[in-house]
Amino acid sequence: VLVAVPDGLALGLTPSDRRFLQAVLPLPAQLSTDALAVQEANREYQERALARTGLKRMYIGTLSLSLFLAVFGAILLAVLLGNQLVRPLLVLAEGVREVAEGDLRPKAALMTRDELGGLTRSFAQMTQLLADARGQVDASMSALSDARGRLQTILDNQSAAVLVLDASGKILMANPASVRVLRALDAIILGASLRQISGCEELAALCDEEFAALTARDAQSVEPDADAIPFSAPHASAFWQRATVLLGAGAAVQSAHAGEQADQAHLLVRGALLPPDGRLLVIDDITDVVSAQRTQAWGEVAKRLAHEIKNPLTPIQLAAERLSRRLQNKLEPAEAQVLAKSVNTIVDQVDAMKRLVNEFRDYGRLPAAQLAPLDINALVQEVLQLYPEHSAVVQLKLELHPEPLWIDGDAQQLRQVLHNLVQNAQEACEAQSMSDGLTRHVWVRTALVSGRQVRLSISDDGPGFSPALLRRAFEPYITTKAKGTGLGLPVVKKIADEHHARIDLGNRTDKGATVGAQVSLSFAVAKLQQAPQAVSAAQQT
């Protein structure tokens, strides 16, 4: 037993000199055995106590690693399974978005064997069908657009007016020719009624009447047998056709046809029903056809009148002159004066009738042109020598091409053309000058156009042509003159046709205002091998 001595300070010892008391006593064997066992157990305890921290750390590390591997495996498995599940859905979502944006191209499909892969394949097949259908629709729309373009081009170039109306008569479609045929001042407004076009009230009433009758006939017709073979030809009651007259506002133009205005239009109107409740109007302007027929008829009348009237004129004139010679010396001066005045009146009127008959004869039996090379400049100078260049009222001005202009023409007929046109221009200017007191001018010009055409033009600064006269200027007996026969321009037109020349008639304008009239004829240049004079002239130049 080792025991410390507590009072070591009291004996004068320092703390480092402390003393212990050891007593050695014998112990029993069992006690020492137990003490050794306890000591061994303590040692083992101490060893295990020291080893517990390491084991704890090892166990923690092992469990942490196991947990990390488990979590990583779970995440990896989730990613793999999620990709397998979500990828088809993403493909479907992307395809749906593209389809919603209008992209109908075939979409990608997954070649897996599960239900989602089958869904993507079904969606890809659906988009393929949609793309094919879209292609067919685009092709059909393109074909329809081309057909519509061709139809619109045809309608735009049709000389007839084509209008589509609804059941109430409102205009749904009208081609450009409708403005000209219906004499509309402005473009036809879609949605307006046919009655709202100036001058078309009677035409609208006629169309309403005919369409009502056509609808009634269709309602009374027997329905065809369903088993019958359809017949492609239209039924007789499927359309109607009428000829009518569209009146204009040309009251100032005189016409030889009683009860007729000179600017009226002759129309041939055809109507048909369009499904479901539309109406189709096709209106042809046959004014030129009627004018041509009337011109031909008046030519025949002119021949007969010239023959029937001219025969008695000469005997009448000769009889009057014979009476004057026989009775002149047998009557009193006063009676002789009356006789002379009466005979002069008869002779003058017979001469006037002869001139009129000659105009009828020239128009009704204009001889064929004898074409030969001639210089139009020389012909113009020859004819205009008969007209004074300067007068108090109308001044005649020449503006000729500096070089000879050779054409194939009939000199006699072209002289008649020049006389007619110059006299018409002078008379128009004289009438205008009487109203305002100003001096007027008539220009006669020749020019070479594009090296292939010779143009002869007669223009003036008179009142110009009225719109009504412009439309029917070349029809016989249409005139604005109080004493005119209306045969001047028709004769000019016939002579121009004989010479294969183009004739243009119109008004001269300045800033939209009419400042005169102009008539021009365009002839083909004569071939040099047919005109030796032209060859020499060309060589000299």
VEXDREN-2710 file (C-alpha; in Angstrom, 1 decimal):
% VEXDREN-2710
k/r/px/py/pz
1/VAL/0.0/0.0/0.0
2/LEU/1.5/3.4/-0.9
3/VAL/0.2/6.4/1.1
4/ALA/1.3/10.0/0.8
5/VAL/2.5/11.7/4.0
6/PRO/0.3/14.8/4.5
7/ASP/2.4/16.7/6.9
8/GLY/5.6/16.8/4.9
9/LEU/5.5/20.6/5.0
10/ALA/5.5/20.6/8.7
11/LEU/8.8/18.7/8.8
12/GLY/10.4/21.5/6.8
13/LEU/10.3/19.7/3.5
14/THR/9.8/21.4/0.1
15/PRO/6.9/20.3/-2.2
16/SER/9.3/18.4/-4.3
17/ASP/10.5/16.5/-1.3
18/ARG/7.1/15.0/-0.5
19/ARG/7.3/11.6/1.0
20/PHE/5.2/8.4/0.7
21/LEU/4.6/5.6/3.0
22/GLN/4.7/2.1/1.5
23/ALA/3.5/-0.9/3.3
24/VAL/3.9/-4.4/1.8
25/LEU/1.3/-6.9/3.0
26/PRO/0.7/-10.3/1.7
27/LEU/-2.6/-10.7/-0.1
28/PRO/-4.8/-13.8/-0.8
29/ALA/-4.3/-15.5/-4.2
30/GLN/-7.9/-15.0/-5.2
31/LEU/-7.7/-11.3/-4.7
32/SER/-4.6/-11.0/-6.8
33/THR/-6.2/-13.1/-9.5
34/ASP/-9.2/-10.9/-9.4
35/ALA/-7.0/-7.8/-9.5
36/LEU/-5.2/-9.1/-12.5
37/ALA/-8.5/-9.9/-14.2
38/VAL/-9.8/-6.5/-13.5
39/GLN/-6.6/-5.0/-14.8
40/GLU/-6.8/-7.1/-17.9
41/ALA/-10.4/-6.1/-18.4
42/ASN/-9.5/-2.5/-18.0
43/ARG/-6.8/-2.8/-20.5
44/GLU/-9.1/-4.4/-23.0
45/TYR/-11.7/-1.8/-22.3
46/GLN/-9.2/0.9/-22.9
47/GLU/-8.2/-0.7/-26.1
48/ARG/-11.7/-1.1/-27.3
49/ALA/-12.5/2.4/-26.2
50/LEU/-9.7/3.6/-28.3
51/ALA/-10.8/1.4/-31.3
52/ARG/-14.5/2.5/-31.1
53/THR/-13.9/6.0/-32.7
54/GLY/-12.2/4.4/-35.7
55/LEU/-14.9/1.9/-36.2
56/LYS/-17.5/4.6/-35.9
57/ARG/-15.7/6.6/-38.5
58/MET/-15.4/3.5/-40.7
59/TYR/-19.1/2.7/-40.3
60/ILE/-20.1/6.3/-41.0
61/GLY/-17.9/6.4/-44.2
62/THR/-19.3/3.0/-45.3
63/LEU/-22.9/4.1/-44.7
64/SER/-22.2/7.4/-46.4
65/LEU/-20.7/5.8/-49.4
66/SER/-23.6/3.3/-49.6
67/LEU/-26.1/6.1/-49.3
68/PHE/-24.3/8.1/-52.1
69/LEU/-24.2/5.1/-54.4
70/ALA/-27.8/4.4/-53.7
71/VAL/-28.8/8.0/-54.4
72/PHE/-26.7/8.2/-57.5
73/GLY/-28.2/4.9/-58.7
74/ALA/-31.6/6.1/-58.0
75/ILE/-31.0/9.4/-59.9
76/LEU/-29.4/7.5/-62.8
77/LEU/-32.3/5.1/-62.9
78/ALA/-34.7/8.0/-62.7
79/VAL/-33.0/9.9/-65.5
80/LEU/-33.0/6.8/-67.7
81/LEU/-36.6/6.0/-67.0
82/GLY/-37.6/9.6/-67.2
83/ASN/-35.9/10.1/-70.5
84/GLN/-37.6/7.0/-71.8
85/LEU/-41.0/8.4/-70.6
86/VAL/-40.5/12.1/-71.3
87/ARG/-38.8/12.0/-74.7
88/PRO/-41.9/10.9/-76.6
89/LEU/-43.9/13.5/-74.7
90/LEU/-41.3/16.2/-75.7
91/VAL/-41.4/15.0/-79.3
92/LEU/-45.2/15.2/-79.2
93/ALA/-45.2/18.6/-77.6
94/GLU/-42.7/20.0/-80.2
95/GLY/-44.8/18.5/-83.0
96/VAL/-48.0/20.0/-81.6
97/ARG/-46.3/23.4/-81.3
98/GLU/-45.0/23.3/-84.9
99/VAL/-48.5/22.2/-86.2
100/ALA/-50.1/25.0/-84.2
101/GLU/-47.7/27.4/-86.0
102/GLY/-48.7/26.0/-89.4
103/ASP/-45.8/23.8/-90.1
104/LEU/-47.4/20.5/-91.3
105/ARG/-44.2/18.8/-92.4
106/PRO/-43.9/15.2/-91.3
107/LYS/-42.6/15.0/-87.7
108/ALA/-40.0/12.7/-86.1
109/ALA/-41.2/9.3/-84.7
110/LEU/-39.6/7.1/-82.1
111/MET/-39.1/3.5/-83.1
112/THR/-39.7/2.1/-79.6
113/ARG/-42.2/-0.7/-78.9
114/ASP/-44.0/1.0/-76.0
115/GLU/-47.3/2.9/-76.2
116/LEU/-45.6/6.3/-76.2
117/GLY/-43.5/5.4/-79.2
118/GLY/-46.6/4.1/-81.0
119/LEU/-48.3/7.5/-80.1
120/THR/-45.4/9.4/-81.8
121/ARG/-45.6/7.2/-84.9
122/SER/-49.4/7.8/-85.1
123/PHE/-48.8/11.6/-84.7
124/ALA/-46.1/11.5/-87.4
125/GLN/-48.5/9.6/-89.7
126/MET/-51.3/12.2/-89.0
127/THR/-48.9/15.1/-89.8
128/GLN/-48.0/13.3/-93.1
129/LEU/-51.6/13.0/-94.0
130/LEU/-52.1/16.7/-93.1
131/ALA/-49.1/17.6/-95.2
132/ASP/-50.5/15.6/-98.2
133/ALA/-53.9/17.2/-97.7
134/ARG/-52.3/20.7/-97.4
135/GLY/-50.3/20.0/-100.6
136/GLN/-53.5/19.0/-102.4
137/VAL/-55.3/22.1/-101.1
138/ASP/-52.4/24.3/-102.2
139/ALA/-52.4/22.7/-105.6
140/SER/-56.2/23.2/-105.8
141/MET/-55.9/26.8/-104.7
142/SER/-53.1/27.4/-107.2
143/ALA/-55.1/25.9/-110.0
144/LEU/-58.2/27.9/-108.8
145/SER/-56.1/31.1/-108.7
146/ASP/-54.7/30.4/-112.2
147/ALA/-58.2/29.7/-113.5
148/ARG/-59.5/32.9/-111.8
149/GLY/-56.6/34.9/-113.2
150/ARG/-57.3/33.5/-116.7
151/LEU/-61.0/34.2/-116.3
152/GLN/-60.3/37.7/-115.1
153/THR/-57.9/38.3/-118.0
154/ILE/-60.6/37.0/-120.4
155/LEU/-63.2/39.3/-118.7
156/ASP/-60.9/42.3/-118.7
157/ASN/-60.3/41.9/-122.5
158/GLN/-63.9/41.2/-123.4
159/SER/-65.5/43.9/-125.5
160/ALA/-68.9/42.9/-123.9
161/ALA/-70.0/44.1/-120.5
162/VAL/-70.2/41.3/-118.0
163/LEU/-72.0/42.0/-114.7
164/VAL/-72.9/39.7/-111.8
165/LEU/-75.8/40.8/-109.7
166/ASP/-77.4/39.5/-106.6
167/ALA/-81.2/38.8/-106.2
168/SER/-81.8/42.4/-105.2
169/GLY/-80.1/43.8/-108.3
170/LYS/-76.9/45.0/-106.6
171/ILE/-73.7/44.7/-108.7
172/LEU/-71.3/42.1/-107.3
173/MET/-68.8/42.1/-110.2
174/ALA/-68.2/44.2/-113.3
175/ASN/-65.5/44.0/-115.9
176/PRO/-63.8/47.1/-117.3
177/ALA/-65.8/47.1/-120.5
178/SER/-69.0/47.7/-118.5
179/VAL/-68.0/51.4/-118.1
180/ARG/-67.7/51.8/-121.9
181/VAL/-70.8/49.8/-122.8
182/LEU/-73.1/51.4/-120.2
183/ARG/-71.7/54.9/-121.0
184/ALA/-70.9/55.3/-117.3
185/LEU/-69.0/58.5/-116.4
186/ASP/-67.0/56.8/-113.6
187/ALA/-66.0/53.3/-112.6
188/ILE/-69.0/51.2/-111.7
189/ILE/-69.2/50.9/-107.9
190/LEU/-69.6/47.4/-106.6
191/GLY/-72.6/47.1/-104.3
192/ALA/-74.5/49.8/-106.1
193/SER/-77.7/49.0/-108.0
194/LEU/-77.9/49.0/-111.8
195/ARG/-80.6/51.7/-111.5
196/GLN/-78.0/54.0/-109.9
197/ILE/-76.0/54.2/-113.1
198/SER/-77.1/57.3/-115.1
199/GLY/-79.2/56.4/-118.1
200/CYS/-79.6/52.7/-117.2
201/GLU/-83.0/53.0/-115.4
202/GLU/-84.9/51.5/-118.4
203/LEU/-82.2/48.8/-118.8
204/ALA/-82.5/47.9/-115.0
205/ALA/-86.3/47.7/-115.4
206/LEU/-86.0/45.5/-118.4
207/CYS/-83.6/43.2/-116.6
208/ASP/-85.9/42.9/-113.5
209/GLU/-88.8/42.1/-115.8
210/GLU/-86.9/39.4/-117.7
211/PHE/-85.4/37.8/-114.6
212/ALA/-88.8/37.7/-112.9
213/ALA/-90.2/35.9/-116.0
214/LEU/-87.2/33.6/-116.1
215/THR/-87.6/32.7/-112.4
216/ALA/-91.3/32.1/-112.9
217/ARG/-90.6/29.7/-115.8
218/ASP/-88.0/27.8/-113.8
219/ALA/-90.4/27.5/-110.9
220/GLN/-93.1/26.0/-113.2
221/SER/-90.7/23.6/-115.0
222/VAL/-91.0/19.9/-114.1
223/GLU/-88.2/18.4/-112.0
224/PRO/-86.1/15.9/-114.0
225/ASP/-86.1/12.3/-113.2
226/ALA/-83.3/11.3/-110.9
227/ASP/-82.5/8.2/-113.0
228/ALA/-82.5/10.2/-116.3
229/ILE/-79.2/10.8/-118.0
230/PRO/-78.3/14.5/-117.5
231/PHE/-78.2/16.7/-120.6
232/SER/-75.3/19.1/-120.7
233/ALA/-76.9/21.7/-123.0
234/PRO/-78.7/24.5/-121.2
235/HIS/-82.5/24.5/-121.2
236/ALA/-84.3/27.0/-123.4
237/SER/-85.5/28.9/-120.3
238/ALA/-82.1/29.0/-118.7
239/PHE/-81.4/32.4/-120.1
240/TRP/-83.1/35.3/-121.9
241/GLN/-82.0/37.7/-124.6
242/ARG/-83.3/41.1/-125.6
243/ALA/-82.2/44.0/-127.8
244/THR/-82.6/47.5/-126.3
245/VAL/-81.4/51.0/-126.7
246/LEU/-79.4/53.0/-124.2
247/LEU/-80.0/56.7/-124.6
248/GLY/-77.3/59.3/-124.2
249/ALA/-77.2/63.1/-123.9
250/GLY/-76.2/64.1/-127.4
251/ALA/-79.2/66.3/-128.2
252/ALA/-77.1/68.8/-130.1
253/VAL/-76.2/66.3/-132.8
254/GLN/-78.7/66.0/-135.7
255/SER/-79.6/62.7/-137.1
256/ALA/-81.4/61.8/-140.3
257/HIS/-83.2/59.0/-138.5
258/ALA/-86.4/60.2/-137.1
259/GLY/-87.0/60.0/-133.3
260/GLU/-83.4/58.9/-132.7
261/GLN/-80.6/60.5/-130.7
262/ALA/-77.2/60.5/-132.4
263/ASP/-75.4/59.2/-129.3
264/GLN/-77.7/56.4/-128.4
265/ALA/-76.2/52.9/-128.0
266/HIS/-77.8/49.8/-129.3
267/LEU/-77.4/46.9/-126.8
268/LEU/-77.9/43.2/-127.0
269/VAL/-78.6/42.0/-123.4
270/ARG/-78.4/38.4/-122.3
271/GLY/-79.2/37.2/-118.8
272/ALA/-78.9/34.0/-116.9
273/LEU/-79.4/32.8/-113.3
274/LEU/-76.4/31.8/-111.2
275/PRO/-76.6/29.5/-108.3
276/PRO/-77.7/30.0/-105.6
277/ASP/-79.4/33.3/-106.2
278/GLY/-77.1/35.3/-108.5
279/ARG/-77.8/36.9/-111.9
280/LEU/-75.5/37.1/-114.8
281/LEU/-75.7/39.9/-117.4
282/VAL/-73.8/40.0/-120.7
283/ILE/-74.3/43.2/-122.6
284/ASP/-72.9/43.6/-126.2
285/ASP/-72.6/47.0/-127.7
286/ILE/-73.9/46.4/-131.2
287/THR/-74.0/50.1/-132.2
288/ASP/-71.2/49.6/-134.7
289/VAL/-73.0/46.6/-136.2
290/VAL/-76.2/48.6/-136.5
291/SER/-74.3/51.5/-137.9
292/ALA/-72.6/49.3/-140.5
293/GLN/-75.9/47.8/-141.5
294/ARG/-77.4/51.3/-141.6
295/THR/-74.5/52.5/-143.7
296/GLN/-74.9/49.7/-146.1
297/ALA/-78.7/50.3/-146.3
298/TRP/-78.2/54.1/-146.8
299/GLY/-75.7/53.3/-149.5
300/GLU/-78.3/51.4/-151.4
301/VAL/-80.8/54.2/-150.7
302/ALA/-78.3/56.8/-152.0
303/LYS/-77.8/54.9/-155.2
304/ARG/-81.6/54.7/-155.9
305/LEU/-82.2/58.3/-154.9
306/ALA/-79.3/59.6/-157.1
307/HIS/-80.7/57.7/-160.0
308/GLU/-84.4/58.6/-159.4
309/ILE/-83.8/62.3/-158.6
310/LYS/-81.1/63.1/-161.1
311/ASN/-83.1/62.0/-164.2
312/PRO/-85.8/64.7/-163.9
313/LEU/-83.5/67.5/-162.8
314/THR/-81.9/68.2/-166.2
315/PRO/-85.3/68.4/-168.0
316/ILE/-86.6/70.8/-165.3
317/GLN/-83.6/73.0/-165.8
318/LEU/-83.8/72.9/-169.6
319/ALA/-87.5/73.6/-169.5
320/ALA/-87.1/76.6/-167.2
321/GLU/-84.3/78.0/-169.4
322/ARG/-86.4/77.4/-172.6
323/LEU/-89.4/79.3/-171.0
324/SER/-87.1/82.2/-170.2
325/ARG/-85.8/82.4/-173.7
326/ARG/-89.3/82.1/-175.3
327/LEU/-91.1/84.6/-173.0
328/GLN/-88.3/87.0/-172.2
329/ASN/-89.1/89.4/-175.1
330/LYS/-92.9/88.9/-175.1
331/LEU/-93.6/90.1/-171.5
332/GLU/-93.7/93.5/-169.9
333/PRO/-90.5/94.5/-168.1
334/ALA/-92.1/93.9/-164.7
335/GLU/-93.4/90.5/-165.7
336/ALA/-90.1/89.7/-167.5
337/GLN/-88.2/90.5/-164.2
338/VAL/-90.5/88.2/-162.3
339/LEU/-89.9/85.5/-164.9
340/ALA/-86.1/85.9/-164.8
341/LYS/-86.1/85.8/-161.0
342/SER/-88.3/82.6/-161.0
343/VAL/-86.2/80.9/-163.7
344/ASN/-83.0/81.8/-161.8
345/THR/-84.5/80.4/-158.6
346/ILE/-85.4/77.1/-160.4
347/VAL/-81.9/76.8/-161.9
348/ASP/-80.2/77.5/-158.6
349/GLN/-82.3/75.0/-156.8
350/VAL/-81.7/72.4/-159.5
351/ASP/-78.0/73.0/-159.2
352/ALA/-78.3/72.5/-155.4
353/MET/-80.3/69.3/-156.0
354/LYS/-77.6/68.2/-158.4
355/ARG/-74.9/68.8/-155.9
356/LEU/-76.9/66.8/-153.3
357/VAL/-77.5/64.0/-155.7
358/ASN/-73.8/64.0/-156.6
359/GLU/-73.0/63.5/-152.9
360/PHE/-75.5/60.7/-152.7
361/ARG/-73.9/59.2/-155.8
362/ASP/-70.4/59.5/-154.6
363/TYR/-71.2/57.9/-151.3
364/GLY/-73.4/55.1/-152.7
365/ARG/-71.2/54.3/-155.6
366/LEU/-67.6/55.4/-154.8
367/PRO/-65.4/54.0/-157.5
368/ALA/-62.5/51.7/-156.5
369/ALA/-59.3/53.5/-155.8
370/GLN/-56.6/53.4/-158.6
371/LEU/-53.5/53.3/-156.4
372/ALA/-50.3/54.7/-157.8
373/PRO/-47.2/56.3/-156.2
374/LEU/-47.7/60.0/-155.5
375/ASP/-46.1/62.6/-153.4
376/ILE/-48.5/63.7/-150.7
377/ASN/-46.7/67.0/-150.2
378/ALA/-47.2/67.9/-153.9
379/LEU/-50.9/66.9/-153.7
380/VAL/-51.5/69.0/-150.6
381/GLN/-49.9/72.1/-152.2
382/GLU/-51.8/71.6/-155.4
383/VAL/-55.2/71.4/-153.6
384/LEU/-54.6/74.2/-151.1
385/GLN/-53.7/76.6/-153.9
386/LEU/-57.5/76.9/-154.3
387/TYR/-57.8/78.2/-150.7
388/PRO/-56.5/81.6/-149.5
389/GLU/-53.9/81.2/-146.9
390/HIS/-55.0/84.4/-145.0
391/SER/-58.4/85.8/-144.4
392/ALA/-60.0/88.0/-141.8
393/VAL/-61.7/85.1/-140.1
394/VAL/-59.8/81.8/-140.8
395/GLN/-56.1/81.5/-141.6
396/LEU/-54.8/78.4/-143.4
397/LYS/-51.3/77.3/-142.4
398/LEU/-49.1/74.6/-144.1
399/GLU/-46.5/72.6/-142.2
400/LEU/-45.2/70.0/-144.6
401/HIS/-42.4/67.5/-144.2
402/PRO/-39.2/68.9/-145.8
403/GLU/-38.7/65.8/-148.0
404/PRO/-41.2/64.3/-150.5
405/LEU/-43.5/61.7/-148.9
406/TRP/-44.4/58.9/-151.3
407/ILE/-47.5/56.8/-150.8
408/ASP/-49.7/54.6/-153.0
409/GLY/-52.9/56.5/-153.5
410/ASP/-55.6/57.7/-155.8
411/ALA/-55.0/61.4/-156.5
412/GLN/-58.6/62.2/-157.4
413/GLN/-60.0/60.6/-154.2
414/LEU/-57.4/62.1/-152.0
415/ARG/-58.2/65.6/-153.4
416/GLN/-61.8/65.0/-152.4
417/VAL/-60.6/64.0/-148.9
418/LEU/-58.6/67.2/-148.6
419/HIS/-61.5/69.3/-149.8
420/ASN/-63.9/67.8/-147.3
421/LEU/-61.6/68.0/-144.3
422/VAL/-60.4/71.6/-145.0
423/GLN/-63.9/72.8/-145.7
424/ASN/-65.2/71.2/-142.5
425/ALA/-62.4/72.8/-140.5
426/GLN/-63.0/76.2/-142.0
427/GLU/-66.7/76.1/-141.5
428/ALA/-66.3/75.1/-137.8
429/CYS/-63.8/77.9/-137.3
430/GLU/-66.0/80.4/-139.0
431/ALA/-68.9/79.5/-136.8
432/GLN/-66.7/79.8/-133.7
433/SER/-65.2/83.1/-134.9
434/MET/-68.7/84.6/-135.4
435/SER/-69.5/83.9/-131.7
436/ASP/-66.2/85.3/-130.2
437/GLY/-64.8/87.5/-133.0
438/LEU/-61.3/86.0/-132.8
439/THR/-59.3/84.9/-135.8
440/ARG/-59.1/81.1/-136.1
441/HIS/-56.5/78.8/-137.8
442/VAL/-56.5/75.6/-139.8
443/TRP/-53.3/73.6/-140.0
444/VAL/-52.5/71.1/-142.7
445/ARG/-49.5/69.0/-141.7
446/THR/-47.6/66.0/-143.2
447/ALA/-45.0/63.9/-141.3
448/LEU/-43.1/60.7/-141.6
449/VAL/-43.8/58.5/-138.5
450/SER/-41.2/55.8/-137.5
451/GLY/-40.0/55.7/-141.1
452/ARG/-42.9/53.5/-142.1
453/GLN/-46.0/55.7/-142.2
454/VAL/-46.9/59.0/-143.8
455/ARG/-49.4/61.0/-141.7
456/LEU/-51.6/63.7/-143.1
457/SER/-53.4/65.7/-140.4
458/ILE/-55.9/68.6/-140.6
459/SER/-56.4/70.4/-137.3
460/ASP/-58.1/73.6/-136.2
461/ASP/-58.7/75.7/-133.1
462/GLY/-62.5/75.7/-133.4
463/PRO/-65.1/74.2/-131.0
464/GLY/-64.0/70.6/-131.5
465/PHE/-66.2/67.5/-131.9
466/SER/-69.0/66.8/-129.4
467/PRO/-68.8/63.4/-127.7
468/ALA/-71.9/62.2/-129.4
469/LEU/-70.5/63.0/-132.8
470/LEU/-67.2/61.3/-132.0
471/ARG/-69.0/58.0/-131.4
472/ARG/-70.9/58.1/-134.7
473/ALA/-68.8/60.5/-136.9
474/PHE/-68.5/58.0/-139.8
475/GLU/-72.1/57.1/-140.0
476/PRO/-74.0/58.7/-142.9
477/TYR/-76.3/61.7/-142.3
478/ILE/-75.0/62.4/-138.8
479/THR/-74.0/66.1/-138.7
480/THR/-73.9/69.2/-136.4
481/LYS/-74.5/71.6/-139.3
482/ALA/-77.9/73.0/-139.9
483/LYS/-77.6/72.5/-143.7
484/GLY/-75.2/69.6/-143.8
485/THR/-75.9/66.2/-145.3
486/GLY/-73.6/64.3/-143.0
487/LEU/-71.8/62.5/-145.9
488/GLY/-68.4/64.3/-145.7
489/LEU/-66.7/62.1/-143.1
490/PRO/-68.4/58.9/-144.2
491/VAL/-66.9/59.5/-147.7
492/VAL/-63.5/60.2/-146.2
493/LYS/-63.8/57.0/-144.2
494/LYS/-64.6/55.0/-147.3
495/ILE/-61.7/56.5/-149.2
496/ALA/-59.3/55.8/-146.3
497/ASP/-60.5/52.2/-146.3
498/GLU/-59.8/51.9/-150.0
499/HIS/-56.3/53.2/-149.4
500/HIS/-55.8/50.8/-146.4
501/ALA/-55.1/53.9/-144.3
502/ARG/-56.0/54.4/-140.6
503/ILE/-58.1/57.4/-139.8
504/ASP/-58.1/59.0/-136.4
505/LEU/-60.6/61.6/-135.3
506/GLY/-60.5/63.5/-132.0
507/ASN/-60.3/66.7/-130.1
508/ARG/-57.2/68.7/-129.3
509/THR/-57.0/69.4/-125.6
510/ASP/-54.9/71.6/-123.3
511/LYS/-55.1/71.0/-119.6
512/GLY/-58.3/69.0/-120.0
513/ALA/-60.0/71.7/-122.1
514/THR/-61.0/71.2/-125.8
515/VAL/-59.0/73.7/-128.0
516/GLY/-59.9/72.3/-131.4
517/ALA/-60.4/69.3/-133.6
518/GLN/-58.0/67.1/-135.6
519/VAL/-58.5/64.4/-138.3
520/SER/-55.4/62.5/-139.4
521/LEU/-54.8/59.7/-141.9
522/SER/-51.9/57.4/-141.8
523/PHE/-50.7/55.8/-145.0
524/ALA/-48.1/53.1/-145.6
525/VAL/-44.9/54.4/-147.3
526/ALA/-44.8/53.5/-151.0
527/LYS/-42.2/50.8/-151.9
528/LEU/-39.4/52.5/-153.8
529/GLN/-39.3/49.9/-156.5
530/GLN/-42.9/50.9/-157.4
531/ALA/-42.1/54.7/-157.4
532/PRO/-39.1/55.6/-159.6
533/GLN/-39.6/59.2/-158.7
534/ALA/-39.1/58.3/-155.1
535/VAL/-35.9/56.5/-156.0
536/SER/-34.5/59.6/-157.7
537/ALA/-35.6/61.8/-154.8
538/ALA/-33.9/59.5/-152.3
539/GLN/-30.7/59.4/-154.3
540/GLN/-30.6/63.2/-154.5
541/THR/-31.0/63.5/-150.7
END
